[in-house]
């Protein structure tokens, strides 16, 4: 490198990076949702702009403006359709009665009501989940909506592809939506085969638009299947043989899905319609395919809450806070990742102090090391107030489920980390029905039988033997805003 080049770097590039760092620091202070995140970004951008400027371009944004702009462009049609969906569901609105104080807030978060007459069925692990999904697809007569975060071109992915192609050739309208980051390695020929057969296949392209090309934050983490507007599936499974327990690295894969029938299916379908509108600019004719027959006789109360970074409220975090606050007897949560924000963590500790049985089930083996290390930093303080942590040892734990008392249970796609709470597009089905809650309780009790208690000793024992591990845990937690 010549002296001229060195002078150019120090005279032009370095000052420019510091200027960009200052501009981005101001932007972070004005726009970052939490004060901790704003301070962390501002300090790093001012003092270490050489790396932080690039990181901020990739990870720094907290709101997905592209989705917001797309909704604004189609606001009249989308809002009109949303109002029709609400009217459609209002005819089956459930009376919460004595539970209104505990559960009514979920309606404000969802912008749709609890509905009665829903049938909810737990689908435990991959074989049961995809058997039910494929059965529903095979019976489709009008349309199929499929949306996954990860789709692989393996045996399971090819089976899904073959079934969708077969239905498209029969004249069924098939929509296939996938996240371009989660499905980064899905080959083009997989999509070409779908499209050639008449399947409408699109990526949820969050990097579209001049503000978005560098960011990888806003992932569509939803897993949705809707068939004929009458059956819907939501949960933790993606499309890959590892979700059937065929991973050499993880072995058995513990996950949960939910199958829905009844009025609340419209809430799942509505979530897909919104995402499809962002991806394509098209507004699907939702009301034309909503089921017209009376709701099933089962009196199951259910609601669907779609969450994401396109709204000002942290709806996913508020949903969890509302559930914890409603607990009188127990809060059992299972998640592959545990890096909650301080508000949620405080609520869990407060619930334990109230005498609520607070249990957190986590995997014993990691798939993402940084998040796994971060979870150790919560064990001692949680245990000190009565929060019980468990490590699932019979395989890799990936389910996203919570149970409140004996009358509210949820199955969805959201993890207990900042990415799901604030950055990802997620969906959760809440069922306020004692029978379904009992099924979830029995499932989780069986899972706890395969767990060992975790606590301060997990970190303490390792820390005494290996100071580096304790330091790694604390450093990992510093990165919690982007985990």
N, C-alpha and C positions, 0 to 999 in steps of 0.2 A: 504494500500500500504506500503510495507516494505521500509526501508532505502536503501536497495540495488536496488530496483526497481526505487526509486526516483533518485538515483545517475545515474542509467543507462539512464533514460530519459534525465536528464540534461547533462550527459556526452556524449551521443551518438545521441539521437533523435533530440534534440534541435540544436546542431551543424550541423547535417545533413540537417535539414530543412533550416537553414541559408545558407548553401552551395548551396542547390538546389535553394533557393530564389535568390542568387547571379547569378547562372548560367542562370536561367530563365530570370532574369533582363537583362542580356547581350543579351540573345536571343530576348527579347522584343525590346530592343533598335535597334538591327540589322534588325528585321523583321517586326515590327508593321508599318502599312502604314502611320499613322499620328503621328506627333510629340507629340500631346496632349495625344494620347493613349499610346505611348511609355513611356512618362514621368509618366503617371498615373500608368502603370503596374510596371515600374522600382521602383518607390518609395514604392508602396505597397508590392512588393516582397522582397525588402531589409529590410524594417522596420516591416512588418507584415507577415512574411513567413508562419506562422502557419495556416492561412486561405488562403492567396493569392496563395500559391503553388497549392492547390487543384483547386481554381477558374481558375488559368491560364491553368491547364490541360484541363478544361472543356470549357472555353470561350476564351482562349488567342490566339489561332491560327487564322490567317487572310487569309490563302490560303489553298485551299482544294487539298493537294498534291496527294491524292489517285485518284482523277479524272484526274489530270494531267498525272500521271503515266499510267493510263489506256489508255489515248489518245496516249501516247508515244508508248505503246506496239502495238497499232493498227493504228499507225500514217499513214502508207503507204496506207492502205485500206480506212481509214476515210478521209484522205486528198484527195485521188483520188475521192472518192464519193462527197466530198464537191465541188471540182472543176467541176464535172459533173452537180451538182445542180446549180452552178453559170452560167454555160454555158446554161443550160436549161432555167434559168430565164432571161438571157441576151437578148433572143429573144423578150421578152416583156418589156424590160427596158423602163422606163418612161423618157421622156425628161423634166427635171426640169425647163429649160429655165430661166426665171427671178428669179425663186426661188432657183437656184442652190447655191447661196451664203448663203441662209438661211437654206436650207434643205440638201445640199450635204454632210455635215458632218455626217449625220445619216447613209449614205452608208458606210463610213469609219468605223463607230462603229459596224454596222451589219455584215460587210464583204460580204454583198449581196446588190443588187441594189433595188431601188424603181422600182416596176413594174406597168405597166398600165393594164387596163382591169379587175380590181378587183371590186367585189361587196361587200360592207360592210353593215351589218345591226345591229343596236343596239338592244340588248336584255335587257330590263329593268326589274329587279327583278327576283326572282327565278322561278316563274311559267312560265314566257315566256322563260327563259333560258333553263330549263330542258324539256319543251315541244318541243323546237326546237332540242335539243340534242337527245332526245329519238326518235323524228321523223327521224332524220338523221341516227341513229343507226338502226332503223327498216328498212330503205331503203338500207342499206349497202349490197353490192354484193361481194366485194373482201376482204377488211380488215377494221379493226377498231383499232385505237390507243386511249387509255384512260389514262390520267395521272392527279391525284389530290393530293394535299397536305394532305387534311383530307378526309377520307372516313369513314362514320359511318354505323353501322349495324342497321339502323332504317328503317322507311318505305321508304324513298327515296333511301337509300343505297340498300335495298332489291329489289326495282324496277329496279335500274341500274343492279344489279346482274342478275336478271331474264332475262332482255333483252339481256345482253351479253351472257348468257348461251344459250338462244334461237338461237342467230345468230351463235354461235360456232357450235351448233348441225346442223345448215343448211350448214356448210362447210365454213363459213366466218372465216378468220384468225383474232383472237382477241388478242390484247396486252393490258395488264392492269398493270400500274406502279403507285405505291403509296409511299409516304414518310413514313419511319418507325417511325419518331418522331411525325409527325402530325397525323398519323393513329395508334398511339401506342395502342389504345384500340380496334382496329379492331380484332375480334375474328378469331382464326385459322379456324374454320369451314366455315367461309365466303369464305376464300381463297381456302379451300379444295373443296368446291362446284364448284367454278370457274374452278379450275385445273382439276377436275374429268370430267367436261364437255368439256375440251379441250382448255380453255382459258389460255394463257400464262400470268401468274400473278407473278410479282416480286416486291420486295421492293427496293426503292432507298436507299441502306444501306450505309449511310455515315460513320458508325462506323467500316466498314470493313477495315482490315489491321492493322498492329502493331502500326502505328502512330495515329490511329483514335479511339480506343475503348472508350476514355473518353469524346471526344468532342461531343457537341450537336449544334454547331454553324451552320454547313453547311446543311441547310434544303432545300429540293427541293420544293419550294413554287409555282411551276408552276401549272396551271390548263389548260389542253389541251385535246381536243378531235379532232381527224382527221378521217374522213370517206372517204374511197376509194381515198384518195389523192385529193378530189374535194371540200370537205367542211371541214372547221376548226372552232373551237370554243376556245376562250381565254377570261379570265376575272377573276372576283373576287370570284365567287361562288365555294365553296367546296360541297361535297356530304353529306348533313345532313339536317334534317327537319327545323333546325333553319334558313337555307338559303331560306326556303319557308315562313318564317315569323311565324313559329310555336313554337318559343322559349318563355317559360313562363318568362324568365329573361329579354329578350330584346324586345319581341313583334315584330312589323314590322321590316323587315330586308331590308335595302336599298342597292342594289348592281347592278352591270352592267357587262354584257358580250358582246362580239362581235362575230358575225358569218361572216365568210369570204368564198368567192368563187373566183376563179381566180388564177393567177400564184403565188401570195404570200402565198397561202396554203402550197407550198413547203417549205417555210421558217419555218412555224410552225411544219411541219412534220420533217424537219431536226433537230430541237431542240429535238423532241422526240427521234429520231434515236441516237443522241449523248448520251442522258440520258440512253437509253436502253443499249447502248454499255457499259457504266460504270457499270450498274447494273448486266449485264449478260455476258459481253465479246462478245456478238453477234453483228454483223453488219447487220442491216436489209437491204434488197435489195430495197432501196429507189427509184432508177431510174426506176425500172421495173414497179412501180405502179404510177408514176407521170402521171397526166392527159395529154393525147395526143391531145385532141380536142382544137380548137382555143379558146382564152380567150373570155369571155363575152364581148359584145359591150360596156358596161359601161366603161368609161375612168378613173375610180378611181385609183389614185396613192396610193400605200401602201407599207409598208416595215415592217418586223418583226425584232426586236432586242432582242436576248436572252442574258441575263447577268448572271454573277455569279463569284464566288471566284477562278475559275480555270485559270484566266488570270491576267496579271500584271496590266492592266488598270482597273480603277473603271468605267466600261462602263455604268452602270446604272446611276451613278452620273453625268457622262459626257453627257449622253443623256438628262437628265433634264436640265443641264446647257445650252446645245445647244438650247433646246426649249425655255428657258427663254430669252436667248440672241437674238433669232430670233424674239421675240415679238415686235410689233410696236404699237399695240392697246390694247391687253389684254392677260393676262395669268390667267386662272382659273384652280385651282387644287383642287381635292377632294381626301381625304385620311383618313382612320380611325386613323392614327398615324402621328404626326408631331414632329419629332426629327431630323431635317436635319443637315447635317454637315455644318460647318461655310461657306464653299465656296458656297453651294447652297443657304443658308440663305442670304449671302451677295448679291448674284445675284438677289434674289427676291427683296431685299431692293433697289438695284441699278435700277432695272426695274421700281419700283414704283417712284423712284426719276426722271426717264426719262419721267414720265407721263403715263406709262402703267397701265392699270386697273388690279391690282394684287389682286386676291381673293383666299383665302384658306378656304375650307369647311371642317369642322371637326365634329366628333360626339359630341352630348351634354352629352351622357352617356358613361362611359368607359367599355371596356371589359378587358383591362389590365391597372391596376391602375398606375403602374410606368410610363408608356408611357403617359398616360392621364395627370398625374401631370407635367411631363416634358414640355408638350405643353404650359402650362401657362407661362413658363419662357420667351417665345418669344413674347407674346402679346404686351407688352408695347413698346419694341424697334421697332417691326414691325409697329405698329400703328403710331409711331412718324414720320415715313417717308412715310406713305400712304398705307402700306399693310393692306388689309381688311380681318379680320377673321370672320368666321360665324360658329355657332354651329347648327347642324341639330337636330331638336327636334321631328320629326315624327316617330322615331324609331331609330334603330342602323344603323349608316352609315359605310359601309364597301367597297364601290366602290373605284377603283383606276383609275382615269380619269384625263386627262388634256386637255385644249383647248387653242390654240394659235391663236390669231386674228380670222379671218374668214375662214382660209384655212388649218389648221392642228389640228387634234384631235387624242388622244391616249387612248386606253383602254388596261389594262394589269393586272398584278398581284403584281406589286411593290408598297410598301408603302413608305411614305416619312420618313424613319428612317434609321439608320445605318445598321440594319440587312438586309433590302432590298437593300440598296445602295452597300454594301460590302460583306455580308456574305451569303445571300440566292441565290439560283438559281431562276431567275425570267424571265418573257417574257412579252414584250409589242408590241402591234400592233399600228403603226402610219399610219394614213390615211390623205393624203394631197389632200383633195377634198372639195370644198366649200359646196356641198350638205350634205355630212356627217357631216362636222363641224357645219352646221346649225342645224342638228338633235341633236348633242351633246349640242349645245348652248341652244336649247329649253328645253332639258332634265334638264340641270343644272339650268336654270332660274326657272323651276318648283320646283326644289329642294331648291333653295334660298328662295322661297316663304314659305318654312317650316323651315326657319332658323331665328335665332336672331343674331344680331351683337355681336361679342365678342371683348374685348380689355383690356386695362390696368385696367378698372374698375372691371373686373372679378377677377383679382388678388388683386387689392387694397381693394375692399370691404371685401373680405374674410380675407385678411391680417390684416386689422384693427380689425376685430372681433376675428381672430384666428391667432396668430403669428406662431403657429405650422404648419398651412397650408403653409404659405410662406416659412418656413424652409424646409418643405417636398418637395416643388416644386424645390428648389435649390439643395437639396440632390438628388432628382430623376434625375435632369439633369446631375449630375456627372456620373451617370451610363449610359448615352446615348450611349457610344460605344458598349454596349452589349444589347441594347433594340431593 
